[in-house]
Each structure stands twice: as C-alpha cells, then as structure tokens.
Amino acid sequence: MKRCFAASLTTTAQKVVNCEYNQRVRIDLLWLNNASSSSDSFTIYHVKAGDTPADSNTLAYQTALNGKRTTQFEGPIYLEPGDTLQALCVTATRVNIHVYCMVSSDDLN
C-alpha cells in the first residue's frame, strides 16, 4: 500500500484517483484532515466510467469535519478501469485528503 494522492480539496469535485483503462485500483484508506480552526464538510464520490459525480454515487455526503481534526475511511474501495474517486469540500483548501492504495496493471485483452 502506498500513498497515491494527496491534495487540498476544492469547492468543485476533483479527481482524487483516476483509474486508467489498463489498471485496477484497491483503495485501502482515505485520510482527511481539516487544517483550519473552523469546521467544514466534504463529499466523496465513487464515479463509474462515463458517469459524473451525483447523489447516486456518493460515498460520504457533506460529512462534517471540525477544525484541526482528522477522520479516516477504511476500504477496500475497488476502482475498475475508467472509474474515478472524486471529492470536494465546502470551503476551498480547508480539507486535505490522502489516499493509500494499491494499483495493478492488467492485460485486459
């Protein structure tokens, strides 16, 4: 397991993990922290290939995270070729996300 992504979330859904068409990804841990002293909330989506972030593919919806606090989500979450994990927060750059996963390349032919 390695950290495959780390960033500050924005107010629009951004791709956190992008599963390429010759890969499969197993996400074992999502670690989120609120670096500010004010509360905020975040949303996480598991978006299938060809879809867009929506209520129907939400893993965590407007989940509150108090200031200077951390939370974790344990997997596994499996991404198939073309899938993405996307996330956003209410106030830009308050919430940071770290994703720990395993990536495997497959011969899909």
C-alpha positions as CSV (number, residue, x, y, z in Angstrom):
1,M,0.0,0.0,0.0
2,K,1.3,3.4,-0.9
3,R,0.1,7.0,-0.8
4,C,-1.1,7.6,-4.3
5,F,-2.7,11.0,-3.9
6,A,-2.5,13.9,-1.5
7,A,-4.1,17.4,-2.0
8,S,-6.2,20.1,-0.7
9,L,-9.8,19.8,-1.8
10,T,-11.6,22.5,-3.7
11,T,-15.3,23.5,-3.9
12,T,-15.9,21.5,-7.0
13,A,-15.5,17.8,-7.4
14,Q,-12.0,16.9,-8.5
15,K,-10.5,13.6,-9.4
16,V,-8.6,12.2,-6.5
17,V,-7.8,8.8,-8.0
18,N,-8.1,8.2,-11.8
19,C,-8.1,4.5,-12.7
20,E,-6.6,4.2,-16.1
21,Y,-8.0,1.8,-18.7
22,N,-5.2,-0.7,-18.1
23,Q,-5.4,-0.6,-14.3
24,R,-7.4,-1.7,-11.3
25,V,-7.1,0.2,-8.0
26,R,-7.8,-1.0,-4.5
27,I,-8.1,1.9,-2.1
28,D,-7.4,0.8,1.4
29,L,-7.5,4.1,3.3
30,L,-8.8,7.6,2.9
31,W,-7.4,10.0,5.4
32,L,-8.9,13.5,5.6
33,N,-7.9,16.4,7.9
34,N,-9.2,19.9,8.4
35,A,-6.2,22.1,8.8
36,S,-8.2,25.2,9.7
37,S,-9.7,26.1,13.1
38,S,-13.2,26.3,11.5
39,S,-15.5,23.4,10.8
40,D,-16.1,22.3,7.2
41,S,-17.6,19.4,5.4
42,F,-16.6,17.2,2.5
43,T,-18.2,14.9,-0.1
44,I,-16.6,11.8,-1.7
45,Y,-17.9,10.1,-4.9
46,H,-17.1,6.8,-6.5
47,V,-17.7,7.6,-10.1
48,K,-18.0,4.8,-12.6
49,A,-16.5,5.2,-16.1
50,G,-18.6,7.6,-18.2
51,D,-20.6,8.9,-15.2
52,T,-20.4,12.2,-13.3
53,P,-20.5,12.9,-9.6
54,A,-24.1,12.6,-8.3
55,D,-26.1,11.6,-5.3
56,S,-26.3,8.1,-6.7
57,N,-22.5,7.5,-6.4
58,T,-21.8,9.3,-3.1
59,L,-19.7,7.5,-0.5
60,A,-19.8,10.4,2.0
61,Y,-22.1,13.3,1.6
62,Q,-21.5,16.7,3.3
63,T,-19.7,14.9,6.2
64,A,-18.8,17.4,8.9
65,L,-15.2,17.7,10.0
66,N,-14.4,20.0,12.9
67,G,-11.4,22.3,12.8
68,K,-8.0,20.8,13.5
69,R,-9.5,17.3,13.3
70,T,-8.8,14.2,11.2
71,T,-11.0,11.3,10.1
72,Q,-10.4,8.1,8.2
73,F,-12.4,5.8,5.9
74,E,-11.1,2.2,5.6
75,G,-11.6,0.3,2.4
76,P,-11.4,-1.6,0.4
77,I,-12.9,0.5,-2.4
78,Y,-12.4,-1.1,-5.8
79,L,-12.0,1.1,-8.9
80,E,-12.3,-0.6,-12.2
81,P,-10.8,0.7,-15.4
82,G,-12.2,4.2,-16.2
83,D,-13.5,4.7,-12.6
84,T,-12.5,7.8,-10.5
85,L,-12.7,8.7,-6.9
86,Q,-13.7,12.4,-6.7
87,A,-14.1,14.7,-3.7
88,L,-14.9,18.3,-2.8
89,C,-15.2,20.5,0.4
90,V,-17.4,23.4,1.2
91,T,-14.6,25.9,1.7
92,A,-11.6,25.6,-0.6
93,T,-8.3,24.3,0.8
94,R,-9.5,23.7,4.3
95,V,-9.8,19.9,4.0
96,N,-6.8,17.8,2.8
97,I,-7.1,14.2,1.5
98,H,-4.6,11.4,1.4
99,V,-5.4,8.2,-0.4
100,Y,-3.5,5.0,0.2
101,C,-4.0,2.3,-2.4
102,M,-2.6,-0.5,-4.5
103,V,-2.5,-0.1,-8.3
104,S,-2.3,-3.2,-10.5
105,S,-1.8,-3.1,-14.3
106,D,-3.8,-5.8,-16.1
107,D,-3.7,-7.1,-19.6
108,L,-7.4,-6.5,-20.3
109,N,-7.3,-8.0,-23.8
